[in-house]
Amino acid sequence: MGQPRQKTVAVVGTGLTGLVTAHLLHQDVQQRYAVKVLERKEECSLSAESIALPVSKDGATKSEWADVPMRAFAGGFYRNLVRLYDYLGVQYHSQQFVFSFSRLTSTASVPYMAHASNFHALPPVPHNVDFFAWLLEALYAIFFNIWFTLCVYYLSPVEHSSTRPAERFGDYLQRGFLPQYYVSHYLLPLMSSVCTCSHQELLDFPASDVLQYKRRTHGQPHYVVDSGVRTVQDRLSRGLDISFGVSLSRVLPKSDGVEVHYTNAAGITSVESFDLVVLAISPDVVAAVFEPLKDKMERIPTTVVDTVAHNDTKTLPILSSGERPEQRQSIHFRSSKDGTEAIHEQSLSSFIVTTNPLTPIDSSSVLKSATFTRVLRSPESRRIVNDIFAEDSANQDGTDEKSTRLWRNGDDGIYLAGGWCWDGMVLLEGCVVSAMRVASDLDVAIPWM
Ligand SMILES: Cc1cc2nc3c(=O)[nH]c(=O)nc-3n(C[C@H](O)[C@H](O)[C@H](O)COP(=O)(O)OP(=O)(O)OC[C@H]3O[C@@H](n4cnc5c(N)ncnc54)[C@H](O)[C@@H]3O)c2cc1C
C-alpha cells in the first residue's frame, strides 16, 4: 500500500501566528500536510518593519535588528511564547525599563512622574518639578496602585450572563472607586500603550482581559529577544513554501475542499483548491474574504496604529536622570485627554520608536514609518470569539444540526488563528495559543509541550 495522499493546507499570513501554524503542520512527524503559505507583503511580516542598526562591540561594528513594533513579553502571561522560544533556541534577556509620564497641554509637555520597572531602581525626579510636590504625587500614585492591585485580586469582574454582557473595564474602575485622576494619569496611559489604542477604546475592553493581564504579569520581569524577532522569523520560516505578494480576496467552501482566490502584484487573480485553509489574518480581512463570518467579524473592533522610528531626541521629555545604566531603556508615555503616545528610547543608541505619535517629529530624523492593524476587544467581540472557539460543538438546544449551528472553528475546512483568537488581550501569546489549537485539531504534536 502506498503512502496516503498528503492534505493540502493554505496558511494565509506570516505574522507570528501564520509562521507558527505553518511550522507546526510542516514538521508533522507523519508528514500528512503539504503546506503553502500566502502573504500579501513581499517578505514575512513578523519582522518586516524591524530596522538593522549598526552596533559597536569590542571595537567591531555589526548590525543588530531593532524590533518595530516592540515585541516585548513578560513572565507569567506568555507561557507558550516562552516555550516556543526555548524550543527554537532563541535567546532572550530580561529588560529593565524606566517609565515616564507626561501631560500634553496646548503649549507644552509637562512631565509629572517616572518610575523604574518593578522598582528596580530609584526613579528620576522629572526636570523642573518641585521635590515635595513630586513626593506627594508619588505617594498618591503608589497608594492607588496598591488599591488597583487589591481590586485585581479581590474584586472579580462581572461575567457575561443571559441578561447582561460582560463588564467593561471602564465600569469596573468605577465599581472599584478608582479616582479619575489616577485612571487618566497612570492606568490609561500605561494600559492603552500595551494595547496601542485610545483611552476610550481601552475603557470599552472587557474588564476580565485587563485584570487577567495584570494578575499574571504583576511583579514579573519584562523580556525581549536578543537582536530582535528576526531570528524567530528565520527559524520558523525555514523550509516553508511561501508565496509573497499575493493578496487573498475570497475563500469559498466547496464540497471537496476550499477554493482560495488570490491576486498577485500584477493584478492577476488565481484560484487554487486546498483541503484546508488557515486564516492567520485580522478579523476585518476575514470579514472581507469569508462571507459566512462577515457579520460577526465586522463586530470585532480594530484600529490602525502608526509607528515612527526616528532619532529626533527633541521629542523626549526632559528627565533629570543623571547616569543611565547601559542596559536600561525608557518608555515615555505622553498623554492628551483622549490618548497616549508611547516613545520607546533605547539607551545604547539614539534610536527611538514612537507609537501613535502626538508630538511632531522632525521629518529629517525619520528612519521608517509603518502602520499596523491592531485588533481590539469589547464584551461583544469577546463573546463572538468565545462562541467560535467553544470546545462544545452542540447547539444550545442540545442538537448538533449543522444548518442551525453557529459557525465554529474548523467548519468547512477553514480555521481562524491570530493574536485575537483566544479569550485574552491581543498579544503574542494569543498567536501561539491559537496556532497550537489548529495543530491539535489536526492531530499534529506540538514539540514544546
Ligand atoms: C505597535 C504595536 C506594538 C505591539 N507590541 C507588542 C508587544 O510588545 N508584545 C506583544 O505581545 N504584542 C505586541 N503587539 C501585538 C502583537 O504584535 C500582535 O498581537 C501580533 O503581532 C499579531 O500577530 P498575528 O500573526 O495574529 O497577525 P499579524 O501580525 O497582523 O499578521 C497578519 C498577516 O496577514 C497578512 N495579510 C493580511 N491580509 C492579507 C491578505 N488579504 N492576503 C494575504 N495576506 C494578508 C499580513 O500581511 C500579515 O502577514 C503589538 C502590536 C502593535 C501594532
The ligand as an SDF file (V2000), in Angstrom:
LIG
                    3D

 53 58  0  0  0  0  0  0  0  0999 V2000
    2.5870   48.9010   17.6650 C   0  0  0  0  0  0  0  0  0  0  0  0
    2.3680   47.5280   18.2400 C   0  0  0  0  0  0  0  0  0  0  0  0
    3.1380   47.1110   19.3180 C   0  0  0  0  0  0  0  0  0  0  0  0
    2.9400   45.8410   19.8770 C   0  0  0  0  0  0  0  0  0  0  0  0
    3.7240   45.4410   20.9030 N   0  0  0  0  0  0  0  0  0  0  0  0
    3.5740   44.1940   21.4110 C   0  0  0  0  0  0  0  0  0  0  0  0
    4.4110   43.7250   22.4440 C   0  0  0  0  0  0  0  0  0  0  0  0
    5.3390   44.4190   22.8920 O   0  0  0  0  0  0  0  0  0  0  0  0
    4.1760   42.4690   22.9510 N   0  0  0  0  0  0  0  0  0  0  0  0
    3.1740   41.6700   22.4770 C   0  0  0  0  0  0  0  0  0  0  0  0
    3.0000   40.5550   22.9880 O   0  0  0  0  0  0  0  0  0  0  0  0
    2.3720   42.0940   21.4780 N   0  0  0  0  0  0  0  0  0  0  0  0
    2.5530   43.3210   20.9440 C   0  0  0  0  0  0  0  0  0  0  0  0
    1.7360   43.7560   19.9270 N   0  0  0  0  0  0  0  0  0  0  0  0
    0.6720   42.8540   19.4600 C   0  0  0  0  0  0  0  0  0  0  0  0
    1.2460   41.7550   18.5750 C   0  0  0  0  0  0  0  0  0  0  0  0
    2.3030   42.2740   17.8070 O   0  0  0  0  0  0  0  0  0  0  0  0
    0.1290   41.2210   17.6910 C   0  0  0  0  0  0  0  0  0  0  0  0
   -0.8940   40.7180   18.5030 O   0  0  0  0  0  0  0  0  0  0  0  0
    0.6380   40.0940   16.8120 C   0  0  0  0  0  0  0  0  0  0  0  0
    1.7580   40.5110   16.0780 O   0  0  0  0  0  0  0  0  0  0  0  0
   -0.4550   39.6180   15.8700 C   0  0  0  0  0  0  0  0  0  0  0  0
    0.1080   38.6350   15.0500 O   0  0  0  0  0  0  0  0  0  0  0  0
   -0.7780   37.8320   14.0170 P   0  0  0  0  0  0  0  0  0  0  0  0
    0.1050   36.8450   13.3580 O   0  0  0  0  0  0  0  0  0  0  0  0
   -2.0020   37.3150   14.6780 O   0  0  0  0  0  0  0  0  0  0  0  0
   -1.2920   38.9220   12.9810 O   0  0  0  0  0  0  0  0  0  0  0  0
   -0.4810   39.8840   12.0370 P   0  0  0  0  0  0  0  0  0  0  0  0
    0.9120   40.0680   12.5140 O   0  0  0  0  0  0  0  0  0  0  0  0
   -1.3540   41.0870   11.8580 O   0  0  0  0  0  0  0  0  0  0  0  0
   -0.3740   39.0800   10.6870 O   0  0  0  0  0  0  0  0  0  0  0  0
   -1.4080   39.0900    9.7100 C   0  0  0  0  0  0  0  0  0  0  0  0
   -0.7650   38.6800    8.4050 C   0  0  0  0  0  0  0  0  0  0  0  0
   -1.7340   38.5730    7.3910 O   0  0  0  0  0  0  0  0  0  0  0  0
   -1.2430   39.1860    6.2110 C   0  0  0  0  0  0  0  0  0  0  0  0
   -2.4050   39.5530    5.4190 N   0  0  0  0  0  0  0  0  0  0  0  0
   -3.3850   40.4190    5.7540 C   0  0  0  0  0  0  0  0  0  0  0  0
   -4.3040   40.4740    4.7900 N   0  0  0  0  0  0  0  0  0  0  0  0
   -3.9170   39.6040    3.8300 C   0  0  0  0  0  0  0  0  0  0  0  0
   -4.4610   39.2100    2.5770 C   0  0  0  0  0  0  0  0  0  0  0  0
   -5.6090   39.7180    2.0960 N   0  0  0  0  0  0  0  0  0  0  0  0
   -3.7800   38.2860    1.8280 N   0  0  0  0  0  0  0  0  0  0  0  0
   -2.6060   37.7480    2.3050 C   0  0  0  0  0  0  0  0  0  0  0  0
   -2.0580   38.0830    3.4740 N   0  0  0  0  0  0  0  0  0  0  0  0
   -2.7090   39.0080    4.2240 C   0  0  0  0  0  0  0  0  0  0  0  0
   -0.4380   40.3390    6.7530 C   0  0  0  0  0  0  0  0  0  0  0  0
    0.4460   40.8790    5.7980 O   0  0  0  0  0  0  0  0  0  0  0  0
    0.2680   39.6510    7.8980 C   0  0  0  0  0  0  0  0  0  0  0  0
    1.3460   38.8830    7.4570 O   0  0  0  0  0  0  0  0  0  0  0  0
    1.9350   44.9980   19.3420 C   0  0  0  0  0  0  0  0  0  0  0  0
    1.1760   45.4100   18.2410 C   0  0  0  0  0  0  0  0  0  0  0  0
    1.3990   46.6560   17.6800 C   0  0  0  0  0  0  0  0  0  0  0  0
    0.5860   47.0750   16.4820 C   0  0  0  0  0  0  0  0  0  0  0  0
  1  2  1  0
  2  3  1  0
  2 52  2  0
  3  4  2  0
  4  5  1  0
  4 50  1  0
  5  6  2  0
  6  7  1  0
  6 13  1  0
  7  8  2  0
  7  9  1  0
  9 10  1  0
 10 11  2  0
 10 12  1  0
 12 13  2  0
 13 14  1  0
 14 15  1  0
 14 50  1  0
 15 16  1  0
 16 17  1  0
 16 18  1  0
 18 19  1  0
 18 20  1  0
 20 21  1  0
 20 22  1  0
 22 23  1  0
 23 24  1  0
 24 25  2  0
 24 26  1  0
 24 27  1  0
 27 28  1  0
 28 29  2  0
 28 30  1  0
 28 31  1  0
 31 32  1  0
 32 33  1  0
 33 34  1  0
 33 48  1  0
 34 35  1  0
 35 36  1  0
 35 46  1  0
 36 37  1  0
 36 45  1  0
 37 38  2  0
 38 39  1  0
 39 40  1  0
 39 45  2  0
 40 41  1  0
 40 42  2  0
 42 43  1  0
 43 44  2  0
 44 45  1  0
 46 47  1  0
 46 48  1  0
 48 49  1  0
 50 51  2  0
 51 52  1  0
 52 53  1  0
M  END
$$$$
